[in-house]
């Protein structure tokens, strides 16, 4: 039977003791004891006073109290060496396995009886030291040790590993970020410290998450620690990542913030779902109703959502608009559907296009390409000779589009009168816009700069040209799309089919109605408008001059249109819409927020490239016109770039007025921070 270990009830001069100092047991010799207070000599030859309560619950042996200082030092050194040897031979994990499940807490003597047949002061102290070091398995609550259960040990081990990793990342990160910022500030390449691959990957991921603005709680603490001492500079994480080389120059951080995947590989994990859609498509091809529809788009357009057929019936116009139906073989609520909803919209940026749908579907299988059989929703609109809408009749069908023609070709045909159908379409479009203006529509027409980017990263070259307008065919398409979205919204209201509506139910002054082309007039008109709201209640869209507006004409490009298409078609097929109003209300909230996030990319990225272009020729003069002279700062528009800038009035002169023209150049243009500062302004 194991020998029971008994601790001495008190200490006296000459006793070898241990106490905690700096989270480690410290060996000492008791010189004096008085009323619970001790004067001790530590193994480091330091004499100090200590309350007896601070002693660890193991002490001994007791030696001659008259031993001289050198003798005390020799004794302490011998015990220190002996205890270290014993501790090195103790498997504290094996001890925990023996103990856990037996008791929740126990004194050190209980553990000693498990481990030793006979134990003296050195064995007891070595065991105590070993258990104190095993913080993941035991908790020291004097005078006992708490034995942690297996699940808590696993948690503590995981936390300890994470803490160790955080410490490594923090230490390395401080060194790395300091060097990256110094290199960036000095315009040189960084002298990178050597890291293990795993640590390097962790730091790179941390920087990427900071750029995207999605640090978790742990990463935020690490970032706070490693970025201490760096200046408070906008987009500093992006600048550091670019200095390191983990992100290229001109990196589109807006995509990161919106969590939007660029390119056309994001869908590859859903290849089985796409195969099923393609199979369902081929199995369902129906009889072709018409092959007379045409589409009008830009020459580069591949995702063709709409086509139309224009006829006259007596004095009435009969306009049939065919809309693509990517919902025809869709599984709503699937993981693939949720990914498409998260993308929310296609992005058309100077550096390229990212489609909401996989290109196999959005620019291939469901795009209304000439000569291909496609499922569509045909919305037939009957209008009187003045362009007043008389009826709207939607139906499902399969068609083959006759031709995909460009705006330029359509404009030429309308102008020459060579295509009777297009001439008729233009006549109707003119009547439609006149009716909308009489109903308060505010129509903005301004130059369209086309921003092109060739190359990538540091080799990116930006060019800007003005799009050649095609006013006749552009009017046809814009008016037909407004008619389709408005007409189907009214049809849905009459048939109690809930849709996602764009509403702008505001009162506008009479002078806001009309067509505005001058920069100052455009700014005055825009200031009167509020952003439209996405909701399920059909209401007026003031700027468009229509009583209701539910976007449905771009189901390949926008998830709102995709949902509205499914609502209309499910009603036509089953007599009731797929989603009721409550479901659609819930969707509208989430989708509205998502559209705002992704829309920020479409809004700000082209401006970034415009400023890159402007920065390279900031000393060259650009044409500008005053559009607002209220307050101490005047606003100037550069119509050829569609950029507004502000300047102190004193820089421009004493007598200012909207429409006044200047030549301006710039002292500073920073595309990343959207900063632009005028250097000179010369009146034309």
C-alpha positions as CSV (number, residue, x, y, z in Angstrom):
1,X,0.0,0.0,0.0
2,X,1.3,3.5,-0.9
3,X,2.6,5.6,1.9
4,X,0.4,8.5,2.9
5,X,2.0,11.9,2.6
6,X,1.6,14.3,5.5
7,X,2.4,18.0,5.4
8,X,3.9,19.8,8.4
9,X,1.3,22.1,10.0
10,X,3.7,25.0,10.2
11,X,7.0,26.4,9.1
12,X,9.9,27.6,11.2
13,X,13.4,28.9,10.5
14,X,15.5,26.5,8.5
15,X,12.5,25.3,6.4
16,X,12.8,25.0,2.6
17,X,9.6,26.6,1.1
18,X,8.2,27.6,-2.2
19,X,6.0,30.6,-3.3
20,X,4.7,31.9,-6.5
21,X,6.7,34.7,-8.2
22,X,6.1,35.8,-11.7
23,X,3.8,32.9,-12.4
24,X,6.5,30.4,-11.4
25,X,7.3,28.6,-8.1
26,X,10.3,30.2,-6.4
27,X,12.5,28.2,-3.9
28,X,13.4,29.9,-0.6
29,X,14.8,29.4,3.0
30,X,12.9,30.6,6.0
31,X,15.2,32.9,8.1
32,X,12.6,34.1,10.6
33,X,8.9,33.5,11.4
34,X,6.7,35.8,13.5
35,X,2.9,35.9,13.8
36,X,2.4,34.6,10.3
37,X,5.0,36.7,8.6
38,X,8.3,35.4,7.3
39,X,11.7,36.7,6.4
40,X,13.1,34.5,3.7
41,X,16.2,34.1,1.5
42,X,15.4,33.1,-2.1
43,X,17.5,30.9,-4.3
44,X,18.5,34.1,-6.1
45,X,20.2,35.3,-2.8
46,X,17.5,37.9,-2.3
47,X,16.2,38.5,1.2
48,X,12.6,39.5,1.5
49,X,9.5,39.6,3.8
50,X,6.5,37.4,2.9
51,X,3.2,36.5,4.5
52,X,3.0,32.8,5.3
53,X,-0.3,32.7,3.4
54,X,1.7,33.1,0.2
55,X,3.5,29.9,0.6
56,X,2.6,27.0,-1.6
57,X,1.1,24.1,0.3
58,X,4.3,22.0,0.2
59,X,7.4,22.7,2.2
60,X,10.4,21.0,3.7
61,X,12.7,19.6,4.6
62,X,13.6,21.5,7.8
63,X,17.3,22.1,8.2
64,X,19.5,23.6,10.8
65,X,18.4,27.2,11.2
66,X,22.0,28.3,12.1
67,X,23.3,27.3,8.6
68,X,25.3,30.1,7.1
69,X,24.4,31.9,3.9
70,X,26.7,29.8,1.7
71,X,25.3,26.6,3.2
72,X,21.8,27.8,2.6
73,X,22.6,28.5,-1.0
74,X,24.1,25.1,-1.5
75,X,21.1,23.4,0.1
76,X,18.6,25.4,-2.1
77,X,20.6,24.6,-5.3
78,X,20.6,20.9,-4.5
79,X,16.9,20.8,-3.9
80,X,16.3,22.9,-7.0
81,X,18.3,20.4,-9.1
82,X,16.6,17.4,-7.5
83,X,13.1,18.8,-8.0
84,X,13.8,19.6,-11.6
85,X,15.0,16.1,-12.3
86,X,11.9,14.6,-10.7
87,X,9.5,17.0,-12.5
88,X,11.1,16.1,-15.8
89,X,10.1,12.5,-15.2
90,X,6.5,13.1,-14.3
91,X,3.8,12.5,-17.0
92,X,1.2,15.0,-15.8
93,X,-1.1,14.0,-18.7
94,X,-1.1,10.4,-17.5
95,X,-1.8,11.7,-14.0
96,X,-4.8,13.7,-15.3
97,X,-6.1,10.6,-17.1
98,X,-5.9,8.6,-13.9
99,X,-7.6,11.4,-11.9
100,X,-10.3,12.8,-14.1
101,X,-13.7,11.2,-13.5
102,X,-12.7,10.2,-9.9
103,X,-12.9,13.5,-8.2
104,X,-13.6,17.1,-9.1
105,X,-11.0,18.5,-6.7
106,X,-8.3,17.0,-4.4
107,X,-5.2,18.1,-2.3
108,X,-1.7,17.5,-3.7
109,X,-1.3,14.6,-1.2
110,X,-4.0,12.7,-3.0
111,X,-2.2,13.0,-6.4
112,X,1.1,12.1,-4.7
113,X,-0.4,8.9,-3.4
114,X,-1.4,8.0,-7.0
115,X,2.0,8.6,-8.4
116,X,4.6,7.7,-5.7
117,X,5.0,4.7,-3.4
118,X,7.0,7.0,-1.1
119,X,7.3,10.7,-1.4
120,X,9.4,13.2,0.3
121,X,9.5,17.0,0.1
122,X,11.3,17.0,-3.2
123,X,8.8,14.6,-4.8
124,X,5.8,16.6,-3.5
125,X,7.3,19.9,-4.7
126,X,8.1,18.5,-8.1
127,X,4.6,17.2,-8.5
128,X,3.1,20.5,-7.4
129,X,5.3,22.3,-10.0
130,X,4.3,19.9,-12.7
131,X,0.6,20.3,-12.0
132,X,0.9,24.1,-11.8
133,X,2.4,24.0,-15.3
134,X,-0.5,22.0,-16.7
135,X,-3.0,24.9,-16.7
136,X,-5.1,23.3,-19.5
137,X,-5.8,20.2,-17.3
138,X,-5.7,21.4,-13.6
139,X,-6.8,24.6,-11.8
140,X,-4.9,25.4,-8.6
141,X,-7.3,26.6,-6.0
142,X,-5.1,26.6,-2.8
143,X,-4.7,24.3,-1.1
144,X,-6.4,22.0,-3.7
145,X,-6.2,21.3,-7.4
146,X,-9.3,21.2,-9.5
147,X,-9.4,18.4,-12.0
148,X,-11.0,19.7,-15.3
149,X,-13.2,17.3,-17.3
150,X,-12.3,16.2,-20.8
151,X,-14.6,18.7,-22.7
152,X,-13.1,21.6,-20.7
153,X,-9.6,20.4,-21.3
154,X,-10.3,20.2,-25.1
155,X,-11.6,23.7,-25.0
156,X,-8.6,25.0,-23.0
157,X,-6.1,23.2,-25.3
158,X,-7.9,24.8,-28.3
159,X,-7.8,28.2,-26.6
160,X,-4.2,27.8,-25.7
161,X,-3.3,26.9,-29.3
162,X,-5.3,29.9,-30.6
163,X,-3.6,32.2,-28.1
164,X,-0.2,31.0,-29.1
165,X,-1.1,31.5,-32.7
166,X,-2.4,35.0,-31.9
167,X,0.8,35.9,-30.1
168,X,2.9,34.7,-33.1
169,X,0.7,36.6,-35.5
170,X,0.8,39.7,-33.4
171,X,4.5,39.7,-33.0
172,X,5.2,39.0,-36.6
173,X,2.5,41.4,-37.8
174,X,3.9,44.3,-35.9
175,X,7.3,43.8,-37.6
176,X,5.7,43.3,-41.0
177,X,3.3,46.2,-41.0
178,X,6.0,48.6,-39.8
179,X,8.3,47.6,-42.6
180,X,5.4,47.7,-45.2
181,X,4.4,51.2,-44.2
182,X,8.0,52.4,-44.2
183,X,8.5,51.0,-47.6
184,X,5.3,52.5,-48.9
185,X,6.1,55.9,-47.5
186,X,9.6,55.8,-49.0
187,X,8.4,54.5,-52.3
188,X,10.7,51.4,-52.2
189,X,10.2,47.7,-52.1
190,X,9.8,46.3,-48.6
191,X,12.5,44.2,-47.0
192,X,10.3,41.4,-45.8
193,X,11.1,39.4,-42.7
194,X,11.2,35.6,-43.1
195,X,8.0,33.8,-41.9
196,X,6.8,30.3,-41.9
197,X,4.2,29.7,-44.7
198,X,1.4,29.2,-42.2
199,X,2.1,32.4,-40.4
200,X,2.5,34.3,-43.7
201,X,-0.8,33.0,-44.9
202,X,-2.5,34.0,-41.6
203,X,-1.1,37.6,-41.9
204,X,-2.2,37.8,-45.6
205,X,-5.7,36.6,-44.7
206,X,-5.9,39.2,-41.9
207,X,-5.0,42.0,-44.3
208,X,-7.5,40.8,-46.9
209,X,-10.2,40.6,-44.2
210,X,-9.3,44.2,-43.1
211,X,-9.5,45.4,-46.7
212,X,-12.9,43.8,-47.0
213,X,-14.1,45.2,-43.7
214,X,-15.1,41.8,-42.3
215,X,-12.6,41.2,-39.4
216,X,-14.0,38.9,-36.8
217,X,-13.7,39.7,-33.1
218,X,-10.3,37.9,-32.7
219,X,-8.9,39.4,-35.9
220,X,-10.0,42.9,-34.8
221,X,-8.0,42.5,-31.6
222,X,-4.9,41.4,-33.5
223,X,-5.3,44.2,-36.0
224,X,-5.6,46.7,-33.2
225,X,-2.4,45.4,-31.7
226,X,-0.3,45.1,-34.9
227,X,-1.4,48.4,-36.4
228,X,-0.6,50.4,-33.2
229,X,1.8,53.2,-34.2
230,X,0.7,53.4,-37.8
231,X,-0.9,56.6,-39.0
232,X,-4.7,56.9,-39.4
233,X,-4.8,56.8,-43.2
234,X,-7.9,55.8,-45.2
235,X,-7.5,52.3,-46.8
236,X,-4.2,51.7,-45.0
237,X,-4.8,47.9,-45.1
238,X,-5.1,48.1,-48.8
239,X,-2.0,50.2,-49.2
240,X,0.0,47.7,-47.0
241,X,-1.3,44.7,-48.9
242,X,-0.3,46.3,-52.2
243,X,3.1,47.2,-50.8
244,X,3.5,43.6,-49.8
245,X,2.3,42.4,-53.2
246,X,-0.6,40.3,-52.0
247,X,-3.0,42.6,-53.7
248,X,-2.3,44.3,-57.1
249,X,-2.3,48.0,-57.9
250,X,-5.9,49.2,-58.6
251,X,-7.3,46.3,-56.6
252,X,-11.1,46.6,-56.5
253,X,-11.7,46.6,-52.8
254,X,-15.3,47.5,-53.3
255,X,-15.9,43.9,-54.5
256,X,-14.4,42.7,-51.3
257,X,-16.6,44.9,-49.2
258,X,-19.7,43.8,-51.1
259,X,-18.5,40.1,-50.9
260,X,-19.1,39.8,-54.6
261,X,-17.0,37.3,-56.6
262,X,-15.6,38.6,-59.9
263,X,-15.3,36.5,-63.0
264,X,-17.2,33.4,-64.1
265,X,-15.8,30.6,-62.0
266,X,-17.8,31.2,-58.8
267,X,-20.6,28.9,-59.9
268,X,-18.4,25.8,-60.6
269,X,-19.4,24.1,-57.3
270,X,-23.0,24.2,-58.6
271,X,-22.2,22.5,-61.9
272,X,-24.7,19.7,-61.1
273,X,-27.5,22.1,-60.6
274,X,-26.7,23.8,-63.9
275,X,-26.6,20.5,-65.6
276,X,-30.1,19.8,-64.3
277,X,-31.3,23.2,-65.6
278,X,-29.9,22.5,-69.0
279,X,-31.6,19.1,-69.1
280,X,-34.9,20.5,-68.0
281,X,-34.6,23.2,-70.7
282,X,-33.9,20.6,-73.5
283,X,-36.8,18.4,-72.3
284,X,-39.3,21.3,-72.3
285,X,-38.7,23.1,-75.6
286,X,-42.1,24.0,-76.9
287,X,-43.7,24.9,-80.2
288,X,-42.4,28.2,-81.5
289,X,-45.0,30.9,-81.5
290,X,-43.1,33.6,-83.4
291,X,-39.9,34.2,-85.2
292,X,-40.5,37.9,-85.9
293,X,-39.2,39.5,-82.7
294,X,-36.0,41.7,-82.8
295,X,-33.8,43.0,-80.1
296,X,-31.8,46.3,-80.0
297,X,-28.7,46.4,-77.8
298,X,-25.1,47.6,-77.8
299,X,-22.8,45.6,-80.0
300,X,-21.0,44.2,-76.9
301,X,-24.2,43.0,-75.2
302,X,-24.4,39.2,-74.6
303,X,-27.0,39.0,-71.9
304,X,-30.1,39.9,-74.1
305,X,-33.2,40.2,-71.8
306,X,-35.7,41.6,-74.2
307,X,-37.0,41.7,-77.8
308,X,-40.1,43.3,-79.3
309,X,-42.6,43.0,-82.1
310,X,-44.4,46.2,-83.3
311,X,-47.6,46.2,-85.3
312,X,-50.6,48.4,-86.0
313,X,-54.2,47.2,-85.6
314,X,-56.4,49.9,-87.1
315,X,-55.5,53.1,-85.3
316,X,-54.2,51.1,-82.3
317,X,-50.6,50.2,-81.6
318,X,-50.0,46.6,-80.6
319,X,-46.6,46.2,-79.0
320,X,-45.4,42.8,-77.9
321,X,-42.4,42.7,-75.7
322,X,-40.7,39.3,-75.1
323,X,-38.7,38.9,-71.9
324,X,-36.2,36.2,-71.1
325,X,-37.3,33.6,-68.6
326,X,-34.4,32.2,-66.6
327,X,-36.9,31.3,-63.9
328,X,-38.5,28.7,-66.2
329,X,-36.5,25.7,-64.8
330,X,-35.4,27.2,-61.5
331,X,-35.4,25.8,-58.0
332,X,-36.1,28.6,-55.6
333,X,-34.7,28.4,-52.1
334,X,-31.8,26.1,-53.2
335,X,-28.2,27.0,-52.3
336,X,-27.6,28.0,-55.9
337,X,-30.6,30.3,-55.8
338,X,-29.3,31.9,-52.6
339,X,-25.9,32.6,-54.3
340,X,-27.7,34.3,-57.2
341,X,-29.8,36.4,-54.8
342,X,-26.6,37.3,-53.0
343,X,-25.0,38.5,-56.2
344,X,-28.2,40.6,-56.8
345,X,-27.2,42.2,-60.0
346,X,-24.7,42.1,-62.9
347,X,-21.8,44.6,-62.7
348,X,-20.6,46.5,-65.8
349,X,-17.3,48.0,-64.9
350,X,-14.5,49.6,-67.0
351,X,-12.3,46.6,-66.3
352,X,-14.9,44.1,-67.4
353,X,-18.3,42.5,-66.6
354,X,-19.4,40.1,-63.9
355,X,-22.8,38.6,-64.5
356,X,-25.4,37.8,-61.9
357,X,-26.0,34.5,-63.6
358,X,-23.4,32.0,-64.7
359,X,-22.5,32.9,-68.3
360,X,-23.7,29.5,-69.4
361,X,-27.2,30.6,-68.5
362,X,-27.2,34.4,-68.6
363,X,-25.3,35.0,-71.9
364,X,-26.0,31.5,-73.3
365,X,-29.0,29.3,-72.6
366,X,-31.6,32.0,-71.7
367,X,-30.2,35.0,-73.6
368,X,-32.5,35.9,-76.5
369,X,-29.9,35.2,-79.2
370,X,-31.1,35.3,-82.8
371,X,-32.1,32.0,-84.2
372,X,-32.2,30.2,-80.9
373,X,-35.4,28.7,-79.3
374,X,-36.1,30.5,-76.0
375,X,-38.8,30.5,-73.3
376,X,-40.2,34.0,-72.8
377,X,-42.9,36.0,-71.2
378,X,-44.7,38.0,-73.9
379,X,-46.4,41.1,-72.6
380,X,-48.8,42.4,-75.2
381,X,-49.6,46.1,-74.8
382,X,-52.5,47.7,-76.8
383,X,-52.3,51.5,-77.0
384,X,-54.5,54.0,-78.8
385,X,-53.3,56.3,-81.5
386,X,-52.1,58.8,-78.9
387,X,-50.0,56.2,-77.0
388,X,-52.5,55.8,-74.1
389,X,-52.3,52.3,-72.7
390,X,-55.5,50.4,-73.2
391,X,-54.7,46.9,-72.0
392,X,-51.9,44.6,-70.9
393,X,-51.9,40.9,-71.6
394,X,-49.0,38.7,-70.5
395,X,-48.5,35.1,-71.6
396,X,-45.8,32.4,-71.7
397,X,-44.4,31.2,-75.0
398,X,-41.4,29.9,-76.9
399,X,-40.0,32.1,-79.6
400,X,-37.0,32.5,-81.9
401,X,-35.7,36.0,-82.2
402,X,-35.3,37.1,-85.8
403,X,-32.3,39.4,-85.3
404,X,-30.1,41.1,-82.7
405,X,-29.4,44.5,-84.1
406,X,-27.3,47.3,-82.7
407,X,-28.4,50.8,-81.7
408,X,-26.4,52.2,-84.6
409,X,-28.1,50.0,-87.2
410,X,-31.5,50.7,-85.7
411,X,-30.9,54.4,-85.7
412,X,-29.9,54.3,-89.3
413,X,-33.0,52.3,-90.3
414,X,-35.3,54.7,-88.4
415,X,-33.7,57.7,-89.9
416,X,-33.8,56.3,-93.4
417,X,-37.3,54.9,-93.1
418,X,-36.0,51.5,-94.4
419,X,-37.7,49.4,-91.6
420,X,-41.4,50.2,-91.3
421,X,-41.6,48.3,-87.9
422,X,-38.8,50.4,-86.4
423,X,-40.2,53.6,-87.7
424,X,-43.6,52.7,-86.1
425,X,-41.8,51.8,-82.9
426,X,-40.1,55.3,-82.9
427,X,-43.4,57.0,-83.5
428,X,-44.9,55.2,-80.4
429,X,-41.8,56.0,-78.3
430,X,-42.2,59.7,-79.1
431,X,-45.8,59.6,-77.9
432,X,-44.9,57.6,-74.8
433,X,-42.3,60.1,-73.6
434,X,-44.6,63.1,-74.3
435,X,-47.3,61.5,-72.2
436,X,-44.8,60.8,-69.4
437,X,-43.6,64.4,-69.4
438,X,-47.2,65.6,-69.3
439,X,-47.5,63.4,-66.2
440,X,-44.5,65.0,-64.6
441,X,-41.6,62.9,-65.8
442,X,-38.1,64.4,-65.3
443,X,-35.9,63.1,-68.1
444,X,-32.2,63.6,-67.8
445,X,-30.0,63.5,-71.0
446,X,-26.3,63.9,-70.6
447,X,-23.1,62.8,-72.3
448,X,-22.0,59.3,-71.6
449,X,-18.2,58.9,-71.1
450,X,-17.1,55.4,-71.9
451,X,-14.2,54.4,-69.6
452,X,-12.0,51.6,-70.9
453,X,-9.2,49.9,-69.0
454,X,-6.6,47.9,-70.9
455,X,-4.2,45.7,-68.9
456,X,-4.1,44.8,-65.3
457,X,-2.5,46.0,-62.1
458,X,0.4,48.4,-62.6
459,X,0.1,48.0,-66.4
460,X,-3.5,49.3,-66.4
461,X,-4.1,52.0,-69.0
462,X,-7.3,54.1,-68.9
463,X,-8.9,55.8,-71.8
464,X,-12.1,57.8,-71.9
465,X,-14.2,58.5,-75.0
466,X,-17.7,59.9,-75.3
467,X,-20.3,57.4,-76.4
468,X,-21.8,58.3,-79.8
469,X,-25.5,58.8,-79.1
470,X,-28.2,56.9,-81.0
471,X,-31.1,59.0,-79.9
472,X,-33.8,57.4,-82.0
473,X,-33.2,53.7,-81.1
474,X,-32.3,54.6,-77.5
475,X,-35.6,56.4,-77.1
476,X,-37.4,53.3,-78.4
477,X,-35.8,50.9,-76.0
478,X,-36.0,53.2,-72.9
479,X,-39.7,54.0,-73.5
480,X,-40.6,50.4,-74.2
481,X,-38.8,49.1,-71.1
482,X,-40.6,51.8,-69.0
483,X,-43.9,50.8,-70.6
484,X,-43.3,47.1,-69.8
485,X,-42.3,47.7,-66.2
486,X,-45.2,50.1,-65.6
487,X,-47.8,48.2,-67.6
488,X,-47.1,44.9,-65.9
489,X,-47.1,46.6,-62.5
490,X,-50.6,47.9,-63.2
491,X,-51.7,44.5,-64.5
492,X,-50.3,42.9,-61.3
493,X,-52.2,45.4,-59.2
494,X,-55.5,44.6,-60.9
495,X,-54.9,40.9,-60.5
496,X,-53.7,41.1,-56.9
497,X,-50.2,39.7,-57.8
498,X,-47.6,41.1,-55.4
499,X,-44.5,42.4,-57.1
500,X,-41.3,44.3,-56.0
501,X,-42.0,47.9,-57.0
502,X,-39.6,50.8,-57.3
503,X,-41.6,53.7,-55.9
504,X,-40.9,57.4,-55.6
505,X,-44.1,58.8,-54.3
506,X,-43.1,62.4,-53.9
507,X,-44.6,65.7,-55.1
508,X,-42.5,67.5,-57.6
509,X,-43.0,71.1,-58.8
510,X,-44.2,71.7,-62.3
511,X,-40.8,73.0,-63.5
512,X,-39.2,69.6,-62.7
513,X,-41.1,68.0,-65.6
514,X,-39.3,68.0,-69.0
515,X,-36.1,67.0,-70.7
516,X,-33.0,68.4,-69.1
517,X,-29.6,68.5,-71.0
518,X,-27.7,71.4,-69.5
519,X,-25.5,70.6,-66.4
520,X,-26.9,73.3,-64.2
521,X,-30.5,72.4,-65.1
522,X,-29.8,68.7,-64.5
523,X,-28.4,69.4,-61.0
524,X,-31.4,71.6,-60.1
525,X,-33.7,68.8,-61.2
526,X,-31.8,66.0,-59.5
527,X,-31.8,67.9,-56.2
528,X,-35.6,67.7,-56.1
529,X,-35.6,63.9,-56.4
530,X,-35.3,61.2,-53.7
531,X,-33.9,57.7,-54.2
532,X,-36.7,55.2,-55.2
533,X,-37.7,52.7,-52.6
534,X,-38.1,48.9,-53.1
535,X,-41.5,47.8,-51.7
536,X,-44.4,45.6,-52.5
537,X,-47.1,48.3,-52.5
538,X,-47.6,49.8,-56.0
539,X,-47.1,53.6,-55.9
540,X,-46.2,56.4,-58.2
541,X,-42.7,56.8,-59.6
542,X,-42.5,60.6,-59.8
543,X,-39.4,61.0,-61.9
544,X,-40.6,58.5,-64.5
545,X,-44.1,59.9,-64.5
546,X,-45.8,56.6,-64.2
547,X,-48.5,55.4,-61.6
548,X,-46.6,52.2,-60.8
549,X,-43.3,50.7,-61.7
550,X,-42.1,47.1,-61.1
551,X,-38.8,46.2,-62.7
552,X,-39.2,43.0,-64.7
553,X,-37.4,43.6,-68.0
554,X,-33.9,42.5,-67.0
555,X,-34.3,39.1,-65.3
556,X,-30.9,38.0,-66.5
557,X,-29.2,40.9,-64.9
558,X,-31.2,41.8,-61.7
559,X,-32.6,39.6,-59.0
560,X,-35.6,42.0,-58.5
561,X,-36.6,41.4,-62.1
562,X,-36.0,37.7,-61.8
563,X,-38.3,37.5,-58.8
564,X,-41.0,39.6,-60.5
565,X,-40.8,37.4,-63.5
566,X,-41.4,34.3,-61.3
567,X,-44.3,36.0,-59.7
568,X,-46.1,36.8,-62.9
569,X,-45.4,33.4,-64.5
570,X,-46.4,31.4,-61.4
571,X,-49.7,33.3,-61.5
572,X,-50.2,32.6,-65.2
573,X,-49.4,28.9,-64.6
574,X,-51.1,28.1,-61.3
575,X,-53.5,30.9,-60.6
576,X,-51.6,32.3,-57.7
577,X,-48.2,33.9,-57.3
578,X,-45.3,31.9,-55.9
579,X,-44.8,34.3,-52.9
580,X,-47.5,36.1,-51.0
581,X,-47.2,39.7,-49.9
582,X,-45.7,38.9,-46.5
583,X,-43.0,36.7,-48.0
584,X,-42.2,39.4,-50.6
585,X,-42.1,42.1,-47.9
586,X,-39.5,40.1,-46.1
587,X,-37.5,39.5,-49.3
588,X,-37.7,43.2,-50.2
589,X,-36.0,44.3,-47.0
590,X,-33.0,41.9,-47.4
591,X,-32.8,42.3,-51.2
592,X,-32.9,46.1,-50.9
593,X,-29.9,46.1,-48.5
594,X,-28.0,43.7,-50.8
595,X,-28.7,45.8,-53.9
596,X,-27.4,48.8,-52.0
597,X,-24.1,47.0,-51.1
598,X,-23.5,45.7,-54.7
599,X,-24.8,48.9,-56.2
600,X,-22.0,50.8,-54.5
601,X,-19.5,48.9,-56.6
602,X,-21.3,50.0,-59.8
603,X,-21.5,53.6,-58.6
604,X,-18.0,54.2,-57.3
605,X,-15.7,52.0,-59.4
606,X,-16.1,53.8,-62.7
607,X,-15.4,57.1,-60.8
608,X,-12.2,55.6,-59.4
609,X,-11.0,54.9,-63.0
610,X,-12.0,58.4,-64.1
611,X,-9.8,59.8,-61.3
612,X,-7.0,57.5,-62.3
613,X,-7.3,59.0,-65.8
614,X,-7.5,62.5,-64.5
615,X,-4.5,62.1,-62.1
616,X,-2.2,61.2,-65.0
617,X,-3.1,64.5,-66.7
618,X,-3.9,66.7,-63.7
619,X,-1.9,69.6,-65.1
620,X,-3.8,69.6,-68.3
621,X,-6.8,71.9,-68.4
622,X,-10.3,70.4,-68.5
623,X,-13.5,72.1,-69.6
624,X,-15.9,72.7,-66.7
625,X,-19.1,74.7,-66.1
626,X,-20.6,76.1,-62.9
627,X,-23.8,74.3,-61.8
628,X,-24.2,75.7,-58.3
629,X,-22.8,78.9,-56.8
630,X,-24.5,78.9,-53.4
631,X,-22.4,79.1,-50.2
632,X,-18.7,79.7,-50.0
633,X,-17.9,76.9,-52.4
634,X,-19.0,76.7,-56.1
635,X,-19.7,73.4,-57.8
636,X,-18.4,72.8,-61.3
637,X,-19.4,70.0,-63.6
638,X,-17.1,68.4,-66.2
639,X,-19.8,66.9,-68.5
640,X,-17.3,65.0,-70.7
641,X,-16.2,63.0,-67.6
642,X,-19.5,63.3,-65.6
643,X,-17.6,64.4,-62.5
644,X,-18.5,67.3,-60.3
645,X,-15.8,69.2,-58.3
646,X,-15.9,72.0,-55.8
647,X,-13.8,75.1,-55.6
648,X,-13.6,78.2,-53.3
649,X,-15.5,81.1,-55.0
650,X,-12.6,83.4,-54.5
651,X,-10.6,81.2,-56.9
652,X,-13.2,81.7,-59.6
653,X,-13.8,85.4,-59.5
654,X,-16.3,87.9,-58.2
655,X,-19.2,87.4,-60.5
656,X,-20.4,83.8,-60.8
657,X,-23.5,82.3,-62.3
658,X,-24.7,78.9,-63.3
659,X,-23.6,78.0,-66.9
660,X,-20.4,80.0,-66.6
661,X,-17.5,78.1,-68.2
662,X,-14.0,77.6,-67.0
663,X,-10.8,75.7,-67.9
664,X,-9.5,74.0,-64.7
665,X,-6.6,71.8,-63.7
666,X,-5.7,70.1,-60.5
667,X,-3.1,70.1,-57.7
668,X,-4.1,66.8,-56.3
669,X,-6.2,63.8,-57.5
670,X,-6.4,60.7,-55.3
671,X,-8.6,58.0,-56.8
672,X,-8.5,55.9,-53.7
673,X,-9.7,58.6,-51.3
674,X,-11.9,60.2,-53.9
675,X,-10.0,63.5,-53.3
676,X,-9.8,66.1,-56.1
677,X,-8.4,69.6,-55.6
678,X,-8.5,72.4,-58.2
679,X,-5.2,74.2,-58.8
680,X,-6.2,76.8,-61.4
681,X,-9.4,78.0,-62.9
682,X,-9.5,80.2,-66.0
683,X,-12.7,81.6,-67.3
684,X,-13.4,80.7,-70.9
